């Protein structure tokens, strides 16, 4: 496989993490929990077969509590969305080149939210990429 560090990106992204999701089986119960913990009033937004409650974020990384297919709470972690930079397809190729596995190709979320893809890293962790285009 060679030395992957020898080919550094021309311009490193200024932000690596774009988005995160906290899975819930009972969204209302989870929203009530975070409302209490953070003293906020989260709003639930439904889209297709998913429902989410976006967490406050004026700048930087955003996230939401989500309920829907594949959103299963577990003690092993949350799904982290990493910045796909300018070319998600290139990033997905790099995942496979580095020993990972793509489990969902670039997929449109919606026109406002952009695109995402899912992959398994070299250690078996499930992560996602996000891109506005």
C-alpha positions as CSV (number, residue, x, y, z in Angstrom):
1,X,0.0,0.0,0.0
2,X,3.0,2.3,0.5
3,X,3.3,5.4,2.6
4,X,-0.1,7.2,2.5
5,X,1.4,10.2,4.4
6,X,3.8,11.0,1.5
7,X,1.0,12.5,-0.6
8,X,-0.3,15.4,1.5
9,X,-3.3,17.4,0.3
10,X,-2.5,20.7,-1.3
11,X,-4.9,22.5,1.1
12,X,-6.1,20.9,4.3
13,X,-9.7,21.6,5.2
14,X,-10.2,24.1,7.9
15,X,-12.9,22.0,9.5
16,X,-12.7,18.2,9.6
17,X,-16.1,17.3,11.3
18,X,-19.3,18.7,9.6
19,X,-22.2,17.0,11.3
20,X,-23.1,14.4,13.9
21,X,-26.2,12.4,14.8
22,X,-27.3,11.0,18.1
23,X,-29.7,8.1,17.5
24,X,-32.9,7.7,19.4
25,X,-35.7,5.0,19.6
26,X,-38.1,7.4,21.3
27,X,-37.4,10.9,19.8
28,X,-39.7,12.8,22.2
29,X,-38.1,11.2,25.2
30,X,-34.6,12.0,23.8
31,X,-35.6,15.6,23.0
32,X,-36.9,16.0,26.5
33,X,-33.6,14.7,27.9
34,X,-31.5,17.2,25.9
35,X,-33.9,20.0,26.5
36,X,-33.4,19.4,30.2
37,X,-29.6,18.9,30.0
38,X,-29.0,22.0,27.9
39,X,-32.0,24.1,29.0
40,X,-33.1,24.5,25.4
41,X,-36.3,23.9,23.4
42,X,-35.4,21.7,20.5
43,X,-37.9,21.4,17.6
44,X,-38.6,18.1,15.9
45,X,-38.5,18.1,12.1
46,X,-39.8,15.2,10.0
47,X,-38.6,14.3,6.5
48,X,-39.5,11.1,4.7
49,X,-39.0,8.2,7.1
50,X,-36.8,10.2,9.5
51,X,-37.4,12.7,12.2
52,X,-34.7,14.8,13.8
53,X,-34.3,17.5,16.4
54,X,-31.4,19.8,15.3
55,X,-29.1,20.9,18.1
56,X,-28.2,24.6,18.5
57,X,-25.2,25.6,16.4
58,X,-24.5,29.1,15.2
59,X,-21.0,28.4,13.9
60,X,-18.9,25.3,13.5
61,X,-20.1,21.7,13.8
62,X,-23.8,21.0,13.9
63,X,-25.7,17.9,14.9
64,X,-29.1,16.5,15.7
65,X,-31.0,13.8,17.6
66,X,-32.4,11.5,14.9
67,X,-35.0,8.7,14.8
68,X,-35.5,6.4,11.7
69,X,-34.1,3.4,9.9
70,X,-30.6,2.7,11.0
71,X,-30.7,5.1,13.9
72,X,-30.1,2.7,16.7
73,X,-28.7,3.9,20.0
74,X,-25.7,2.0,21.3
75,X,-22.9,2.5,23.7
76,X,-20.2,2.3,21.0
77,X,-20.6,5.8,19.7
78,X,-22.4,8.2,17.5
79,X,-22.2,8.6,13.7
80,X,-19.8,11.4,12.8
81,X,-20.0,13.2,9.5
82,X,-16.6,14.3,8.2
83,X,-16.0,17.0,5.7
84,X,-15.8,15.5,2.2
85,X,-13.8,18.5,1.0
86,X,-14.4,19.3,-2.7
87,X,-14.8,15.8,-4.1
88,X,-16.7,13.1,-2.2
89,X,-16.0,10.5,-5.0
90,X,-12.3,11.1,-4.5
91,X,-12.6,10.8,-0.8
92,X,-14.6,7.5,-1.1
93,X,-11.9,6.1,-3.4
94,X,-9.3,7.0,-0.8
95,X,-11.3,5.2,1.9
96,X,-11.0,2.0,-0.2
97,X,-7.4,2.6,-1.0
98,X,-6.6,2.9,2.7
99,X,-8.3,-0.4,3.6
100,X,-11.8,0.9,4.4
101,X,-15.1,-0.1,2.8
102,X,-17.8,2.2,1.3
103,X,-21.3,1.1,2.4
104,X,-23.4,3.9,0.9
105,X,-22.2,5.9,-2.1
106,X,-22.8,9.7,-2.5
107,X,-26.5,10.2,-1.8
108,X,-28.6,13.4,-1.9
109,X,-30.1,14.4,1.4
110,X,-32.0,17.4,-0.1
111,X,-31.1,20.5,-2.1
112,X,-30.4,22.6,1.1
113,X,-28.5,19.9,3.1
114,X,-26.4,18.5,0.3
115,X,-25.0,15.0,0.1
116,X,-23.7,12.2,2.3
117,X,-22.1,8.8,2.1
118,X,-21.3,6.1,4.6
119,X,-18.1,4.1,5.0
120,X,-16.3,1.7,7.4
121,X,-12.8,2.8,8.3
122,X,-9.8,0.5,8.7
123,X,-10.7,-0.2,12.3
124,X,-14.4,-1.1,11.7
125,X,-15.9,2.2,12.7
126,X,-18.9,3.5,10.8
127,X,-18.5,7.1,9.7
128,X,-20.0,9.4,7.1
129,X,-18.8,12.1,4.7
130,X,-20.9,15.3,4.0
131,X,-20.7,17.8,1.2
132,X,-22.8,20.6,0.0
133,X,-22.2,19.6,-3.6
